[in-house]
């Protein structure tokens, strides 16, 4: 018996989504979930906060790509290449776009959860990315997907492995949902204080304070002629943060072996929260520190962002942002909440980009140091929890990815794997 079997032999359907146009009805404010490639992840979870929507009529027009419970969604193009997730009842009804493949496993021949584990294993992801990562728009086609090699195990073996490692996936998904809640809380606080000017408006309307007295006293009592709280300014980003534009080191210094400093040089290095370490350089120049916000400033993924979890070399096309006066949380939340306004400054329709001046002189409402630091003090515990959950999920994912090949080869028995997973999860 062959050690591997083509994915196509295990599936009843492999197709891809369709992107609605005006004739199809376009997008809607609500309705059927429309799962974009950025909703998928390298850990297999699906982020519902990044869904778009289409009407039921549009969904029926795009019936070729209507998603079913258990379908594997696999990103096949662009910066999200290699991300995937399994559609569940909580995501349905749903459709997806042309950058996402719909892999419908025949459950009589294979376990969709097992196949998903195989597709997400780092060695597999790297084998896919390795052949296309240097392309301007990396992609794989449906024929390529059908040829993906899946370990040829019996269905009971697949289900046993999927059930064993599923506990780790469930914990990772729980962490993601908790982080989404914490992030929403931080952004809601920012919006109330610095976008809607809630405390100032409450004072103007003689409403009761809803913050502690020491915080309440920091907010002005009136709005100025421009509609912002009196005394607040609009400051350029470089007055509030250190902005470092990347410069790529000589290509001869690159390596895939972990020698030197990890390099952030393009869209494939952006993970779901942290940067992904894919290439290294032995001649780093511009450096980002742990905690810096990293933004892509060139190409089709301009605006894509992640955080540095270590020291990184910044290549061409990326910029790091580090808040001054210990105000990182204020600056990063301000930038991310107004990313659409920043992207309006991009030039070039074929190859959009943000210049150094576009970023450094981007105006942000500045409430003054005291309120910036007060926001950071309120949000920093949330951010610490988010980082801890992300790092925990990363560890759980590494354990899962280490156990998978050992379980598939028989080196580790399922019962022993269950015991190890139980201790971890």
C-alpha positions as CSV (number, residue, x, y, z in Angstrom):
1,X,0.0,0.0,0.0
2,X,1.3,3.5,-0.9
3,X,2.3,5.7,2.0
4,X,0.4,8.6,0.5
5,X,-2.8,9.2,-1.5
6,X,-3.7,12.2,-3.6
7,X,-6.2,14.4,-1.9
8,X,-8.5,14.2,-4.9
9,X,-9.0,10.5,-4.2
10,X,-10.5,11.4,-0.8
11,X,-12.9,14.1,-1.9
12,X,-16.3,14.3,-3.4
13,X,-15.6,17.9,-4.5
14,X,-12.8,20.4,-4.9
15,X,-13.8,23.8,-6.2
16,X,-13.3,27.4,-5.4
17,X,-15.4,30.3,-4.4
18,X,-16.8,33.1,-6.5
19,X,-16.6,36.8,-5.9
20,X,-20.0,38.6,-6.4
21,X,-20.2,41.5,-8.8
22,X,-22.9,44.1,-9.3
23,X,-24.8,41.7,-11.6
24,X,-24.8,39.1,-8.9
25,X,-26.0,41.6,-6.3
26,X,-22.7,42.5,-4.7
27,X,-22.2,42.6,-1.0
28,X,-24.8,43.4,1.7
29,X,-24.8,44.9,5.2
30,X,-26.2,41.6,6.6
31,X,-27.4,38.2,5.4
32,X,-25.5,35.1,4.4
33,X,-21.9,34.9,5.7
34,X,-19.2,35.5,3.1
35,X,-16.0,33.9,4.3
36,X,-12.9,35.8,2.9
37,X,-9.4,34.3,2.9
38,X,-8.4,36.7,5.7
39,X,-10.9,35.0,7.9
40,X,-8.9,31.8,7.8
41,X,-5.8,31.1,9.8
42,X,-2.7,28.9,10.1
43,X,-4.0,27.2,13.2
44,X,-7.3,26.2,11.6
45,X,-9.7,28.6,13.2
46,X,-12.1,30.8,11.4
47,X,-12.5,34.5,12.5
48,X,-16.1,35.4,12.2
49,X,-15.3,39.1,12.8
50,X,-13.7,39.3,9.4
51,X,-16.8,38.0,7.5
52,X,-18.5,40.0,4.8
53,X,-22.2,39.4,3.8
54,X,-24.3,38.7,0.8
55,X,-28.0,38.4,0.3
56,X,-29.8,35.0,0.1
57,X,-30.6,35.8,-3.6
58,X,-26.9,36.4,-4.3
59,X,-26.0,33.2,-2.4
60,X,-28.2,31.2,-4.7
61,X,-26.7,32.8,-7.8
62,X,-23.3,31.7,-6.5
63,X,-24.6,28.2,-5.6
64,X,-21.5,26.5,-6.9
65,X,-19.6,27.8,-3.9
66,X,-22.2,27.4,-1.2
67,X,-20.4,25.9,1.8
68,X,-21.5,22.9,3.7
69,X,-20.8,21.7,7.3
70,X,-17.4,20.0,7.4
71,X,-16.0,21.7,4.2
72,X,-12.3,22.5,4.5
73,X,-11.7,26.1,3.3
74,X,-8.1,26.6,2.0
75,X,-6.7,29.9,0.9
76,X,-5.1,29.4,-2.5
77,X,-3.8,32.9,-3.4
78,X,-2.0,36.0,-2.1
79,X,-0.7,36.7,1.3
80,X,-3.1,34.3,3.0
81,X,-1.9,31.3,0.9
82,X,-1.9,28.1,3.1
83,X,-4.4,29.3,5.7
84,X,-7.4,27.0,6.2
85,X,-10.3,26.2,8.4
86,X,-13.2,23.8,8.7
87,X,-16.7,25.2,8.2
88,X,-19.1,24.4,11.0
89,X,-22.8,24.9,11.5
90,X,-22.1,28.1,13.5
91,X,-20.6,29.6,10.3
92,X,-23.5,28.6,8.0
93,X,-25.2,29.6,5.7
94,X,-22.0,30.8,4.0
95,X,-20.3,31.3,0.7
96,X,-16.7,32.2,-0.1
97,X,-14.5,34.0,-2.7
98,X,-12.3,32.9,-5.5
99,X,-9.2,33.0,-3.4
100,X,-10.5,30.2,-1.3
101,X,-10.8,26.5,-2.3
102,X,-13.6,24.4,-1.0
103,X,-12.4,20.9,-0.2
104,X,-15.3,18.5,0.5
105,X,-13.9,15.3,2.0
106,X,-15.9,12.1,1.4
107,X,-16.3,11.0,5.0
108,X,-16.6,7.4,3.9
109,X,-13.0,7.6,2.7
110,X,-11.3,10.1,5.0
111,X,-11.8,12.3,8.0
112,X,-12.1,16.0,7.2
113,X,-10.5,16.9,10.5
114,X,-7.5,14.6,9.8
115,X,-7.1,16.1,6.3
116,X,-7.2,19.6,7.8
117,X,-4.5,18.7,10.3
118,X,-2.3,17.4,7.4
119,X,-2.9,20.6,5.4
120,X,-1.9,22.8,8.3
121,X,1.2,20.9,9.4
122,X,4.2,23.3,9.1
123,X,6.2,21.0,6.8
124,X,3.3,20.8,4.4
125,X,2.6,24.5,4.5
126,X,6.3,25.3,3.8
127,X,6.3,22.8,0.9
128,X,3.4,24.8,-0.6
129,X,4.8,28.2,0.1
130,X,8.3,27.3,-0.9
131,X,7.4,26.9,-4.6
132,X,5.4,30.1,-4.9
133,X,6.4,32.5,-2.1
134,X,8.6,34.6,-4.4
135,X,5.8,35.3,-6.9
136,X,4.2,38.7,-7.0
137,X,0.8,37.0,-6.4
138,X,1.6,33.5,-5.1
139,X,-1.2,30.9,-5.8
140,X,-2.0,27.3,-6.2
141,X,-4.7,26.0,-8.6
142,X,-7.3,23.3,-8.0
143,X,-5.3,20.7,-9.9
144,X,-2.4,21.3,-7.5
145,X,-4.7,20.8,-4.5
146,X,-6.0,17.6,-5.9
147,X,-2.4,16.3,-6.1
148,X,-1.6,17.2,-2.4
149,X,-0.3,14.1,-0.7
150,X,-2.2,12.9,2.3
151,X,-0.9,10.0,4.5
152,X,-2.7,6.8,3.5
153,X,-4.1,5.6,6.9
154,X,-7.3,3.7,7.5
155,X,-10.4,5.7,8.4
156,X,-10.4,4.5,12.0
157,X,-6.8,5.5,12.4
158,X,-7.5,9.0,10.9
159,X,-10.5,9.5,13.2
160,X,-8.5,8.4,16.3
161,X,-5.7,10.9,15.5
162,X,-8.1,13.7,14.7
163,X,-10.0,13.1,18.0
164,X,-6.7,13.1,19.9
165,X,-5.3,16.3,18.5
166,X,-8.7,17.9,18.3
167,X,-8.5,18.8,22.0
168,X,-5.6,21.0,21.2
169,X,-7.4,22.7,18.3
170,X,-10.4,23.3,20.6
171,X,-8.3,25.0,23.1
172,X,-6.6,27.1,20.4
173,X,-10.1,28.1,19.2
174,X,-11.2,29.0,22.7
175,X,-8.1,31.2,23.1
176,X,-8.9,33.0,19.8
177,X,-12.5,33.7,20.8
178,X,-11.3,35.1,24.2
179,X,-8.8,37.3,22.4
180,X,-11.4,38.6,20.0
181,X,-13.5,39.6,23.0
182,X,-10.6,41.4,24.7
183,X,-9.6,43.2,21.5
184,X,-13.2,44.3,21.0
185,X,-13.2,45.7,24.5
186,X,-10.0,47.7,23.9
187,X,-11.3,49.1,20.6
188,X,-14.6,50.0,22.2
189,X,-12.9,51.9,24.9
190,X,-10.7,53.8,22.4
191,X,-13.7,54.6,20.3
192,X,-15.6,56.0,23.3
193,X,-12.7,58.1,24.5
194,X,-11.0,59.3,21.3
195,X,-13.5,59.0,18.5
196,X,-17.0,59.6,19.9
197,X,-15.6,61.7,22.8
198,X,-18.1,60.1,25.1
199,X,-16.8,61.6,28.4
200,X,-16.7,65.1,27.0
201,X,-20.2,64.8,25.5
202,X,-21.5,63.4,28.8
203,X,-20.1,66.5,30.6
204,X,-21.6,68.8,28.1
205,X,-25.0,67.1,28.7
206,X,-24.6,67.1,32.4
207,X,-24.8,63.3,32.6
208,X,-23.3,61.4,35.5
209,X,-19.6,60.4,35.3
210,X,-19.0,56.8,34.3
211,X,-15.3,56.7,34.9
212,X,-13.3,57.0,38.1
213,X,-12.9,60.6,39.3
214,X,-9.1,60.8,38.4
215,X,-9.9,59.7,34.9
216,X,-13.0,61.8,34.5
217,X,-11.1,65.0,35.4
218,X,-8.7,64.5,32.5
219,X,-11.4,65.0,29.9
220,X,-12.3,68.5,28.6
221,X,-15.8,69.9,29.3
222,X,-16.5,71.1,25.8
223,X,-15.8,70.5,22.1
224,X,-13.9,73.0,20.1
225,X,-15.0,74.5,16.7
226,X,-13.5,71.5,14.9
227,X,-15.7,69.1,16.9
228,X,-12.9,67.6,19.1
229,X,-12.4,68.2,22.8
230,X,-10.9,71.6,23.7
231,X,-7.2,71.5,24.1
232,X,-6.7,68.3,22.1
233,X,-4.5,68.5,19.0
234,X,-4.1,66.5,15.8
235,X,-0.5,65.3,15.8
236,X,1.5,63.6,13.1
237,X,2.3,59.9,13.9
238,X,6.0,60.6,14.2
239,X,5.3,63.0,17.1
240,X,3.7,60.1,19.0
241,X,5.8,57.1,17.8
242,X,9.1,56.1,16.4
243,X,8.5,55.0,12.7
244,X,11.2,52.9,11.1
245,X,11.0,52.1,7.3
246,X,12.6,48.9,6.3
247,X,15.5,48.4,3.9
248,X,16.2,44.9,2.6
249,X,19.7,43.5,3.2
250,X,21.7,42.0,0.5
251,X,19.9,38.8,-0.8
252,X,23.1,36.8,-0.4
253,X,22.7,37.1,3.4
254,X,19.3,35.4,3.4
255,X,18.9,31.8,4.7
256,X,16.2,29.4,5.7
257,X,18.2,27.8,8.5
258,X,17.6,30.2,11.4
259,X,21.0,31.8,11.1
260,X,21.1,35.5,12.2
261,X,18.0,37.7,12.6
262,X,14.5,36.8,11.4
263,X,13.6,38.9,8.4
264,X,10.2,40.5,7.6
265,X,10.4,41.2,3.9
266,X,7.0,40.6,2.5
267,X,3.4,39.5,2.9
268,X,4.0,35.8,3.5
269,X,5.7,36.7,6.8
270,X,2.5,38.0,8.3
271,X,0.8,35.5,10.7
272,X,-2.5,35.8,12.4
273,X,-1.1,37.9,15.2
274,X,2.7,37.7,15.3
275,X,5.1,37.8,12.4
276,X,6.1,34.4,11.0
277,X,9.7,33.5,10.9
278,X,10.4,32.1,7.4
279,X,13.7,33.7,6.4
280,X,16.7,35.0,8.3
281,X,19.6,37.4,7.4
282,X,23.1,37.5,8.7
283,X,23.4,41.2,7.9
284,X,20.4,43.0,9.6
285,X,20.1,46.7,9.2
286,X,16.8,48.3,10.2
287,X,15.5,46.5,13.3
288,X,12.1,46.1,15.0
289,X,11.8,45.2,18.7
290,X,9.5,42.9,20.4
291,X,6.1,44.6,20.7
292,X,6.4,46.8,17.7
293,X,3.5,47.0,15.3
294,X,4.6,46.0,11.8
295,X,2.7,47.3,8.8
296,X,3.1,46.3,5.1
297,X,3.5,49.5,3.0
298,X,4.0,48.2,-0.5
299,X,2.0,46.0,-2.9
300,X,-1.4,44.3,-2.8
301,X,-1.1,43.6,0.9
302,X,-0.5,47.2,1.9
303,X,-2.0,47.7,5.4
304,X,-1.6,44.2,6.5
305,X,-0.1,44.1,9.9
306,X,1.2,41.9,12.7
307,X,3.3,42.3,15.9
308,X,7.0,41.5,16.4
309,X,7.4,38.8,19.0
310,X,11.2,39.1,18.9
311,X,13.8,41.3,17.2
312,X,13.3,41.4,13.4
313,X,15.2,42.9,10.5
314,X,12.8,45.1,8.5
315,X,13.0,44.6,4.8
316,X,11.8,46.9,2.1
317,X,8.1,47.3,2.1
318,X,7.4,47.2,5.8
319,X,7.5,49.7,8.6
320,X,7.6,49.4,12.4
321,X,5.7,51.6,14.8
322,X,6.8,52.0,18.4
323,X,4.9,54.4,20.7
324,X,6.8,57.1,22.5
325,X,6.5,57.7,26.2
326,X,5.4,54.1,26.9
327,X,2.2,54.7,24.8
328,X,2.4,51.7,22.5
329,X,-1.2,50.6,23.1
330,X,-2.6,54.0,22.3
331,X,-0.7,54.4,19.1
332,X,-1.3,50.9,17.8
333,X,-5.0,51.1,18.5
334,X,-5.3,54.5,16.9
335,X,-3.5,53.3,13.7
336,X,-5.5,50.0,13.4
337,X,-8.8,51.6,14.1
338,X,-8.1,54.2,11.3
339,X,-6.4,51.9,8.8
340,X,-8.9,52.6,6.1
341,X,-8.1,56.4,6.4
342,X,-4.4,55.6,6.1
343,X,-4.9,53.4,3.1
344,X,-6.7,56.3,1.3
345,X,-3.2,57.8,1.0
346,X,-1.8,54.9,-1.1
347,X,-0.5,55.8,-4.6
348,X,-0.4,53.4,-7.6
349,X,-3.3,51.3,-8.6
350,X,-1.3,48.3,-9.9
351,X,1.3,48.4,-7.1
352,X,-0.1,50.5,-4.2
353,X,2.3,51.9,-1.6
354,X,2.6,54.3,1.3
355,X,5.5,56.7,1.4
356,X,7.6,57.5,4.4
357,X,5.8,60.9,4.6
358,X,2.4,59.3,4.3
359,X,3.0,57.3,7.4
360,X,5.1,59.7,9.5
361,X,2.8,62.6,8.9
362,X,-0.5,60.7,9.3
363,X,-2.6,62.8,11.6
364,X,-4.0,61.3,14.8
365,X,-6.2,63.0,17.5
366,X,-3.8,63.6,20.4
367,X,-5.5,64.0,23.8
368,X,-2.2,64.7,25.6
369,X,0.3,62.5,27.4
370,X,-1.8,62.0,30.5
371,X,-4.8,60.5,28.6
372,X,-2.6,58.5,26.3
373,X,-1.0,56.9,29.3
374,X,-4.4,56.4,31.0
375,X,-5.6,54.5,28.0
376,X,-2.5,52.4,27.9
377,X,-2.8,51.6,31.6
378,X,-6.4,50.5,31.1
379,X,-5.7,48.4,28.0
380,X,-2.3,47.0,28.8
381,X,-3.7,44.1,31.0
382,X,-6.0,43.1,28.1
383,X,-3.0,43.2,25.7
384,X,-0.9,41.1,28.1
385,X,-3.7,38.5,28.3
386,X,-4.0,38.5,24.5
387,X,-0.3,38.0,24.0
388,X,-0.3,35.2,26.6
389,X,-3.1,33.4,24.9
390,X,-1.5,33.8,21.5
391,X,1.8,32.4,22.8
392,X,0.0,29.6,24.6
393,X,-1.8,28.7,21.3
394,X,1.5,28.8,19.5
395,X,2.9,26.3,22.0
396,X,-0.2,24.1,21.7
397,X,0.1,24.2,17.9
398,X,3.7,23.2,18.0
399,X,2.8,20.2,20.3
400,X,0.1,19.2,17.9
401,X,2.4,19.5,14.9
402,X,5.1,17.4,16.6
403,X,2.6,14.7,17.6
404,X,0.9,14.4,14.2
405,X,3.8,12.7,12.3
406,X,4.6,10.5,15.3
407,X,1.0,9.3,15.5
408,X,0.7,8.8,11.7
409,X,3.9,6.7,11.6
410,X,2.9,4.6,14.6
411,X,5.9,5.8,16.6
412,X,3.5,7.0,19.2
413,X,0.3,5.1,20.0
414,X,-3.0,7.0,20.1
415,X,-3.5,6.1,23.8
416,X,-0.2,7.7,24.7
417,X,-1.0,10.7,22.5
418,X,-4.3,11.1,24.3
419,X,-2.5,11.1,27.7
420,X,0.0,13.7,26.5
421,X,-2.7,15.9,25.0
422,X,-4.8,15.6,28.2
423,X,-2.0,16.8,30.3
424,X,-1.3,19.8,28.1
425,X,-4.9,20.8,27.3
